[in-house]
Amino acid sequence: MKKFITPLLLTSLLSLTATSTIASETAWKYEGKQGSAHWGELSEKFGLCSTGVNQSPINITSVIEANLPPLTMNYHKSQVSEINNGHTVQANITGNNTFTNDAGTFDLLQFHFHAPSENTIEGKSFPLEAHFVHADQDGRLAVIGVMFELGEENSELAKLWKNMPEDSHSQATLLKELSALNLMPKEKSYYRFNGSLTTPPCTEGVRWFVLKDTIKASKAQINKFRTVMGTDTNRPVQPINARVILQ
């Protein structure tokens, strides 16, 4: 599948990488004076972090039953390069990795992690959450969220963590073969809602698909990520407002 980089997509991609013009102009953190409570004050470009009405993450509750179409996954073993952008460990991925449903077909661009989880389900927080960030040919974004629970070591996560870039704004060795699908549960039933990026500039219009089933990671794996990041990496849940959450 050929990837078309539109101006909208380029802007969105820049907001998600360590080389973002916005990020280089305005530093932000998860805590303190540059923390999530103040993001909207740090830059005019971050205004939606304060004024947006469809912000992510959320507490998934009061869900409405709907006949949701399945997520048709078309992921393959691919090359990834890991980046520690100072806020998360992000895996940029190449190759043909897509998912399709009634919203269209979306290319997987990257996935990254938050500890503890950003979204919660009926008030329950999870020790780790992965966000698989996709875009369609018009630059519209879709994120698949996957929750991790404590359990046995995750073999696919172990491949990423083996050469985890531990210094802020550093990059790890390229991994030639990694299956992002192995970082998702087999069952792909999901919660669906409209939201935003969970980091500045908090761009709205993002389609969210949070999988109901979880996967496991060991305590050591989760602790390694938390130690490298040095702080919690989750934005607090945001008001749902008039949004509808479907399942």
Protein Blocks (a to p, Z undefined) as FASTA:
>chain_A
ZZdddfklmmmmmmmpmklmklmmpccdfehjllmklmmmmpmklmmmmmpcbbcdddde
hiacdddddddddddddddddddehjaccdddedjdddddfkbccddfbdcdddddfbdc
ehiacfbdcddddddfkopacddddddddddddfklmmmmmmgcfbghiacdddfbdcfk
lmccfblcdcddddddfbdehighiacdddfbdcdddfklmmmmmmmnopacbdcdddfk
jaccdZZ
